[in-house]
């Protein structure tokens, strides 16, 4: 599932989620692994988490899933997707500010005198 990523050019969470899921199902269907969704939901959630972009969002979701409240989400794809959509909507409200701040920090670090 290496080619699976969220299209960050899309401007709303619904479109990003729909595109991610369409690409996921297309990939799974292309390799005749449709049964993985029911047989190994933990792997499916892992594939979807690995596809999340930008990096700040990916890290935040990984951290949330590692907490005790996030453990059940790893075992149920439907529950994970219902939980992920509002997380993505909230992140997107501040996405441009987060990315600008990260870019500013990396520029400041690279411009420090040595």
C-alpha positions as CSV (number, residue, x, y, z in Angstrom):
1,X,0.0,0.0,0.0
2,X,3.0,2.3,-0.6
3,X,1.2,4.5,-3.1
4,X,-1.7,5.2,-0.8
5,X,-1.7,8.8,0.5
6,X,-4.1,11.5,1.3
7,X,-4.4,14.1,-1.5
8,X,-3.6,17.3,0.5
9,X,-4.5,19.4,-2.5
10,X,-8.2,18.7,-1.8
11,X,-9.7,21.5,0.2
12,X,-12.2,19.7,2.4
13,X,-12.1,16.7,4.7
14,X,-15.0,14.9,3.0
15,X,-13.1,15.0,-0.3
16,X,-9.9,13.9,1.3
17,X,-11.5,11.0,3.1
18,X,-13.5,9.9,0.0
19,X,-10.5,10.0,-2.2
20,X,-8.4,8.1,0.3
21,X,-11.1,5.4,0.7
22,X,-11.6,5.1,-3.1
23,X,-7.9,4.7,-3.6
24,X,-7.7,2.1,-0.8
25,X,-10.6,0.0,-2.1
26,X,-9.2,0.2,-5.7
27,X,-5.8,-1.0,-4.5
28,X,-7.3,-3.8,-2.4
29,X,-9.5,-4.8,-5.3
30,X,-6.6,-4.7,-7.7
31,X,-4.7,-7.3,-5.7
32,X,-7.8,-9.4,-4.8
33,X,-7.5,-8.7,-1.1
34,X,-11.1,-7.6,-0.4
35,X,-11.3,-10.0,2.5
36,X,-8.6,-8.2,4.5
37,X,-11.1,-5.5,5.5
38,X,-13.0,-8.1,7.6
39,X,-10.2,-10.5,8.4
40,X,-7.5,-8.1,9.5
41,X,-9.0,-4.7,10.4
42,X,-5.9,-3.8,12.4
43,X,-3.7,-3.9,9.3
44,X,-6.3,-1.9,7.3
45,X,-6.3,0.8,10.0
46,X,-2.5,0.8,9.9
47,X,-2.5,1.2,6.1
48,X,-4.9,4.1,6.3
49,X,-2.9,5.8,9.1
50,X,0.3,5.4,7.1
51,X,-1.5,7.2,4.2
52,X,-2.4,10.3,6.2
53,X,-0.7,13.5,5.3
54,X,0.6,16.1,6.2
55,X,3.1,14.7,8.6
56,X,1.7,16.8,11.6
57,X,-1.7,15.2,11.1
58,X,-0.2,11.7,10.7
59,X,1.7,12.1,13.9
60,X,-1.3,13.4,15.8
61,X,-3.4,10.5,14.7
62,X,-0.7,8.0,15.6
63,X,-0.3,9.5,19.0
64,X,-4.1,9.4,19.6
65,X,-4.3,5.8,18.6
66,X,-1.5,4.8,21.1
67,X,-3.5,6.2,24.0
68,X,-5.8,3.8,25.9
69,X,-8.9,5.5,24.4
70,X,-7.6,4.9,20.9
71,X,-6.9,1.2,21.2
72,X,-10.5,0.1,20.2
73,X,-10.3,2.2,17.1
74,X,-7.4,0.1,15.7
75,X,-9.6,-3.0,15.7
76,X,-12.6,-1.6,13.9
77,X,-12.3,0.0,10.5
78,X,-15.8,1.6,10.6
79,X,-15.3,3.0,14.0
80,X,-11.9,4.3,13.0
81,X,-13.2,6.1,9.9
82,X,-16.2,7.6,11.9
83,X,-13.6,8.9,14.4
84,X,-11.1,10.1,11.8
85,X,-13.4,12.3,9.7
86,X,-14.0,14.9,12.5
87,X,-10.3,14.7,13.4
88,X,-9.4,15.7,9.9
89,X,-12.0,18.5,9.8
90,X,-10.6,20.0,13.0
91,X,-7.0,19.7,11.7
92,X,-7.9,21.3,8.4
93,X,-9.2,24.4,10.2
94,X,-5.7,25.1,11.4
95,X,-3.7,23.3,8.7
96,X,-2.4,26.4,6.9
97,X,-1.3,28.0,10.2
98,X,0.4,24.8,11.3
99,X,2.3,24.3,8.1
100,X,3.3,27.9,8.0
101,X,4.6,27.7,11.5
102,X,6.6,24.5,10.7
103,X,8.0,26.1,7.6
104,X,9.0,29.2,9.5
105,X,10.8,27.1,12.2
106,X,12.7,25.2,9.5
107,X,13.7,28.4,7.8
108,X,14.9,29.9,11.1
109,X,17.0,26.8,11.8
110,X,18.5,26.8,8.4
111,X,19.4,30.5,8.6
112,X,21.2,30.3,11.9
113,X,24.8,31.4,11.7
114,X,27.4,28.6,12.1
